[in-house]
Amino acid sequence: MELRQFELFLAVMDHSSVTHAAQKMFITPGAVSLQLHNLAAELRTELFTRAGKRLVPTSNAHRLAEHARRILNEVRQIEQEFENDPARDTRPFRFATGATTLIHRLGRPLRLLKKQYPRTEIQVTVYPTEEIVAGLLSRQFDLGLISLPLSNDALKILPLYEEELLVLRPSHTRVRGNRIGTVNLNELASASFVLYPKRSNMRSIIDQFFDKAGIAPRVVMEADDTEAIKSLVASGFAYSILPSFALRGSNRFFHVMRVSGHTLVRRQALATARTEYPRALTEVIALSLQNALMTAPG
């Protein structure tokens, strides 16, 4: 049995006429009759009897019609669920990002997305880059905002922007304003640090900087959370290096500095899993976020 046979059979049931059913289905009456004959033969039952020019369904035809309508409805539901049309895609959209970017960069872009796709449930998860990458590869997430560098051919990368990384130095007195000072390598070589854990992408960026500068940093603490690191520095425990967008504010117990003669940045990007059948909504949302983040102030 084929779905097309069910469609033709139901058309005849609805119109009680092969001719009218053929007109509706845009095929010849002979083709309809052949498919009805094949369907009846496969089921080994009589489906219609004639009463003049009309076809009269048998009791078995009515039974079959119930099954056929249910099957065709289920097939249409499957087609709608997997229809790759962003405007009609109402499946949950799973987006992952780091906490700092979510807090300081994604407020307005996410509001615009919710307005543009009000019927789509947008789920946001906060993870570090390495866990976002694992989630993208396992299809746990549709889209992730990650830190580069990253080398993985299974991911499609959409570059965004560079974000400066700045040194934090504890201060015994409250520091007001957003002034950025400078610090030299000799001071960093003698300082203690609280940094992101070794497994993190951010730590890799920082370690590469220290390696190029010929410094073996004295790391006394590690923490995943940016706000926790800021609190530890403000409490006088150690220096640190954090993304610039996490350091905006005019009331703090640490100085913010650039390294004299050196540029330290992290590059941000959107990432999706490479697939032969990409979800159209993912591509549209990725481009929308890229545009919003690339044109945002700062």
C-alpha positions as CSV (number, residue, x, y, z in Angstrom):
1,M,0.0,0.0,0.0
2,E,1.1,3.5,-0.8
3,L,0.1,6.9,0.6
4,R,-1.0,8.0,-2.9
5,Q,-3.4,5.1,-3.0
6,F,-4.9,6.3,0.3
7,E,-5.3,9.8,-1.1
8,L,-7.0,8.7,-4.2
9,F,-9.2,6.3,-2.3
10,L,-10.4,9.0,0.1
11,A,-11.0,11.4,-2.8
12,V,-13.4,8.8,-4.3
13,M,-15.0,8.3,-0.8
14,D,-15.6,12.0,-0.6
15,H,-17.0,12.5,-4.1
16,S,-18.6,9.1,-4.8
17,S,-17.2,9.4,-8.3
18,V,-14.0,8.4,-10.0
19,T,-14.4,11.3,-12.5
20,H,-14.8,13.9,-9.8
21,A,-12.0,12.4,-7.7
22,A,-9.7,12.4,-10.8
23,Q,-10.4,16.1,-11.4
24,K,-9.5,16.9,-7.8
25,M,-6.3,14.9,-7.9
26,F,-5.3,16.2,-11.4
27,I,-5.0,12.7,-12.9
28,T,-7.1,10.7,-15.4
29,P,-10.1,8.6,-14.3
30,G,-8.4,5.5,-15.6
31,A,-5.4,6.1,-13.3
32,V,-7.8,6.4,-10.3
33,S,-9.6,3.2,-11.2
34,L,-6.3,1.3,-11.6
35,Q,-5.1,2.4,-8.1
36,L,-8.5,1.5,-6.5
37,H,-8.3,-1.9,-8.2
38,N,-4.7,-2.5,-7.0
39,L,-5.6,-1.4,-3.4
40,A,-8.7,-3.7,-3.3
41,A,-6.6,-6.6,-4.6
42,E,-3.8,-6.0,-2.1
43,L,-6.4,-5.9,0.8
44,R,-8.4,-8.8,-0.8
45,T,-11.7,-7.0,-0.2
46,E,-14.4,-5.2,-2.2
47,L,-14.3,-1.4,-1.6
48,F,-17.1,-0.1,-3.8
49,T,-20.3,-1.2,-5.5
50,R,-22.1,0.6,-8.3
51,A,-25.6,2.2,-7.9
52,G,-26.2,3.7,-11.3
53,K,-23.4,6.2,-11.9
54,R,-22.5,6.4,-8.3
55,L,-20.0,4.4,-6.4
56,V,-21.2,3.1,-3.0
57,P,-18.6,2.4,-0.4
58,T,-18.8,-1.0,1.3
59,S,-18.5,-1.5,5.1
60,N,-14.8,-2.4,4.6
61,A,-14.3,0.8,2.6
62,H,-15.6,2.8,5.6
63,R,-13.2,0.9,7.9
64,L,-10.3,1.5,5.6
65,A,-11.2,5.2,5.4
66,E,-10.8,5.6,9.1
67,H,-7.3,4.1,9.0
68,A,-6.3,6.1,5.9
69,R,-7.4,9.4,7.3
70,R,-5.5,8.8,10.5
71,I,-2.4,7.7,8.6
72,L,-2.4,10.7,6.3
73,N,-3.0,13.1,9.2
74,E,0.0,11.6,11.0
75,V,2.1,12.0,7.9
76,R,1.1,15.6,7.5
77,Q,2.0,16.3,11.2
78,I,5.5,14.7,10.6
79,E,5.9,16.9,7.5
80,Q,4.9,20.0,9.4
81,E,7.2,19.2,12.3
82,F,10.2,18.7,10.0
83,E,9.3,21.5,7.6
84,N,12.5,23.7,7.3
85,D,10.7,27.0,7.2
86,P,12.0,29.6,9.8
87,A,8.7,31.5,9.8
88,R,6.8,28.3,10.8
89,D,9.4,26.5,12.9
90,T,8.0,26.4,16.4
91,R,10.3,23.8,17.8
92,P,12.4,24.9,20.8
93,F,15.6,26.7,19.8
94,R,18.6,25.9,22.0
95,F,21.2,28.6,22.3
96,A,24.3,28.4,24.5
97,T,26.7,31.2,25.6
98,G,29.1,32.3,28.2
99,A,27.9,34.2,31.3
100,T,29.9,37.4,30.6
101,T,28.7,37.7,27.0
102,L,25.1,37.0,28.1
103,I,25.2,39.7,30.8
104,H,27.0,42.4,28.9
105,R,26.3,41.8,25.2
106,L,23.2,39.7,24.5
107,G,20.4,41.6,26.2
108,R,19.2,43.6,23.2
109,P,19.9,41.0,20.6
110,L,17.9,38.4,22.5
111,R,15.0,40.8,23.0
112,L,15.0,41.4,19.2
113,L,14.9,37.6,18.6
114,K,12.0,37.1,20.9
115,K,10.1,39.9,19.1
116,Q,10.9,38.5,15.7
117,Y,10.0,34.9,16.6
118,P,7.3,35.1,19.2
119,R,6.1,31.6,18.6
120,T,9.5,30.0,19.1
121,E,10.6,28.9,22.5
122,I,14.2,30.2,22.8
123,Q,16.1,28.3,25.5
124,V,19.4,29.9,26.7
125,T,22.0,27.9,28.5
126,V,25.2,29.3,30.2
127,Y,28.3,27.2,29.7
128,P,32.0,27.8,29.0
129,T,33.2,27.4,25.5
130,E,34.5,23.8,25.8
131,E,31.1,22.6,27.1
132,I,29.2,24.5,24.4
133,V,31.3,22.8,21.8
134,A,30.5,19.4,23.2
135,G,26.8,20.3,23.3
136,L,26.9,21.4,19.6
137,L,28.5,18.2,18.5
138,S,26.0,16.1,20.4
139,R,23.1,18.3,19.0
140,Q,22.2,19.4,22.5
141,F,22.4,23.0,21.2
142,D,21.4,24.5,17.9
143,L,23.8,27.5,18.2
144,G,26.6,28.5,20.5
145,L,28.5,31.7,21.1
146,I,32.1,30.7,21.9
147,S,35.6,32.0,22.3
148,L,38.3,31.4,19.6
149,P,40.8,29.9,18.7
150,L,39.1,26.6,18.1
151,S,40.0,24.0,15.5
152,N,37.2,21.5,14.8
153,D,36.1,20.7,11.3
154,A,32.8,19.4,12.6
155,L,31.7,23.0,13.4
156,K,30.8,25.9,11.2
157,I,32.2,29.1,12.6
158,L,30.7,32.6,12.1
159,P,33.2,35.3,13.4
160,L,31.9,38.1,15.5
161,Y,34.3,40.6,17.2
162,E,37.4,40.9,19.3
163,E,37.2,41.6,23.0
164,E,40.1,43.0,24.9
165,L,41.3,41.2,27.9
166,L,42.5,43.4,30.8
167,V,44.6,42.9,33.9
168,L,43.0,43.5,37.3
169,R,45.2,44.6,40.2
170,P,43.8,44.8,43.8
171,S,43.3,48.2,45.3
172,H,43.1,49.1,49.0
173,T,40.8,52.0,48.3
174,R,37.7,52.3,46.1
175,V,38.5,53.0,42.5
176,R,36.0,55.2,40.7
177,G,35.5,55.8,37.0
178,N,36.5,53.7,34.0
179,R,40.1,54.7,33.5
180,I,42.4,52.0,32.2
181,G,46.0,52.2,33.3
182,T,49.1,50.2,32.2
183,V,51.1,47.5,33.8
184,N,54.5,46.2,32.8
185,L,55.7,42.6,32.4
186,N,58.0,42.7,35.4
187,E,55.1,43.5,37.7
188,L,53.1,40.6,36.2
189,A,56.1,38.2,36.6
190,S,56.1,38.9,40.4
191,A,52.3,38.8,41.0
192,S,50.0,36.1,42.1
193,F,46.9,35.3,40.0
194,V,43.5,33.9,40.2
195,L,42.6,32.6,36.7
196,Y,40.1,30.5,34.9
197,P,40.7,26.7,35.1
198,K,43.3,25.0,32.9
199,R,40.6,23.2,30.9
200,S,39.0,26.4,29.7
201,N,39.5,28.1,26.4
202,M,40.0,31.5,28.1
203,R,42.8,30.0,30.2
204,S,44.5,28.8,27.0
205,I,44.4,32.3,25.6
206,I,45.9,33.8,28.8
207,D,48.6,31.0,29.0
208,Q,49.6,31.7,25.4
209,F,50.1,35.3,26.3
210,F,52.2,34.5,29.3
211,D,54.2,32.0,27.3
212,K,55.0,34.5,24.5
213,A,56.0,37.1,27.2
214,G,58.3,34.6,28.8
215,I,56.4,34.6,32.1
216,A,55.5,31.6,34.3
217,P,52.5,33.0,36.2
218,R,52.1,32.1,39.9
219,V,48.5,30.9,39.9
220,V,47.2,30.6,43.5
221,M,43.5,30.0,42.7
222,E,41.3,29.0,39.8
223,A,37.6,29.8,39.3
224,D,35.0,29.3,36.6
225,D,32.9,32.3,37.4
226,T,33.9,35.8,36.2
227,E,32.0,37.5,39.0
228,A,33.7,35.3,41.6
229,I,37.1,36.2,40.2
230,K,36.3,39.9,40.4
231,S,35.3,39.5,44.0
232,L,38.5,37.6,44.9
233,V,40.6,40.4,43.2
234,A,38.6,43.1,45.0
235,S,39.3,41.3,48.3
236,G,43.0,41.5,47.7
237,F,43.8,37.9,47.0
238,A,45.5,38.2,43.6
239,Y,45.7,39.7,40.2
240,S,43.6,38.4,37.3
241,I,42.9,38.8,33.6
242,L,39.3,39.2,32.5
243,P,37.2,40.3,29.4
244,S,36.8,44.1,29.2
245,F,33.0,43.9,29.0
246,A,32.9,42.3,32.5
247,L,34.7,45.2,34.0
248,R,32.4,48.1,33.3
249,G,31.4,50.0,36.3
250,S,32.6,52.9,38.4
251,N,32.7,51.4,41.9
252,R,35.3,48.7,42.6
253,F,38.3,47.7,44.7
254,F,40.7,47.0,41.8
255,H,42.6,48.8,39.0
256,V,42.0,47.9,35.4
257,M,45.1,47.9,33.2
258,R,46.5,47.0,29.8
259,V,49.9,45.4,29.5
260,S,52.4,47.9,28.3
261,G,53.5,47.2,24.7
262,H,51.2,44.1,24.3
263,T,47.7,43.5,23.1
264,L,45.6,40.7,24.7
265,V,42.3,39.8,23.1
266,R,39.9,37.0,22.7
267,R,37.9,36.5,19.6
268,Q,34.2,35.7,19.8
269,A,32.2,33.7,17.3
270,L,29.0,31.9,16.7
271,A,29.2,28.1,16.0
272,T,26.9,25.4,14.7
273,A,27.4,21.8,13.9
274,R,28.1,21.1,10.3
275,T,25.3,19.0,8.8
276,E,24.0,18.0,5.5
277,Y,20.6,19.3,6.5
278,P,21.0,22.5,8.5
279,R,18.0,23.9,10.3
280,A,17.0,27.0,8.5
281,L,16.0,28.8,11.7
282,T,19.5,28.3,13.1
283,E,21.1,29.9,10.1
284,V,18.6,32.9,10.2
285,I,19.1,33.4,13.9
286,A,22.9,33.2,13.6
287,L,22.9,35.9,11.0
288,S,20.5,38.0,13.1
289,L,22.8,37.7,16.1
290,Q,25.9,38.4,14.1
291,N,24.4,41.6,12.7
292,A,23.2,42.8,16.1
293,L,26.5,42.0,17.9
294,M,28.7,43.4,15.1
295,T,26.8,46.7,15.0
296,A,26.3,47.1,18.8
297,P,28.1,50.0,20.5
298,G,31.6,49.1,21.8
